[in-house]
Amino acid sequence: MAIKSATLPETGFLRIWHIVGNKKTNTPALIPISRTTFLNGVKTGKYPKPIKLGARTTAWRVEDIKALIIEMGGQK
């Protein structure tokens, strides 16, 4: 799935529902996989590690997710 770089900021953080989408809030997925598949990929090292922003807040760096999308062939 290709995305335009203009849809993501240059820097910042993304929560998991920004990455894999959320049907309840109509948030489209940047990477069209399930939440479980994404988290399993994080555990195995296939996908970037998250950053803890607080006790109950986990996020991924925009730069890491952009690089992952490019690596997966979603953008040229």
N, C-alpha and C positions, 0 to 999 in steps of 0.2 A: 504494500500500500504506500503510495507516494504522498508526501506532504510537502507543502511549500514552506521554506524556511521563514517566511514572513509570519506564519501562524504561531511560531514559538519565539519567545524573547531570546536575546543573545545569552543572557545569564539568568540565573534564578533556580528555582526548585519546582519539581512536579510531584504531585501526590500520585498514588497508584491509579486512582480512577481517571486521572488525566492521561495516563499511559495506556491502560487497557480498556478505557471507556466505562460508562455507567449508564445503563438503560433507564434508570429511574429519573435521572436528571438530563437525559438526552445528550450526554457528553460523548462525542465520537472517540473511537480508539485511535491512538497514534500507531500502535502495534496491534494488529488484529489477532490476539491470542487471549486465552482466559487468564484470570487473575492467578489461579493455581499454577498454570504452566509458567507464567512469568516468575512467580515466587520460587518455584522449583528451579528455574534457570538461574535465578540469583544465588540460590544455595549451591549450585554446581559450578558457578563461575561463568556461565554462558552469558549472563546479563550483568550489568553494573551493580555494584553494591550500593545500598541506600545509605543515607546520612540521617542520624537521629537529630531532630531539631528540638525535641522536648521529650518528656516522659512518655507521651502517647502520640507523638507526631514523627512519622518517618517520611522521607522524601528522597527524590533522586535529582541530581544536578542536570539541568537542561543540556549542558554540554555533553554529558555522558549519554543521554538518550538520543541526542542528535547524531552522535558518532555511531551509536548502535543502529539507528535507522539507515544511515549511509552504509554501514558494514553489511546490513541485511539486504542491501540492494534496492532500497526504497527510494533513493534519490541519487541523481547523477550530478 
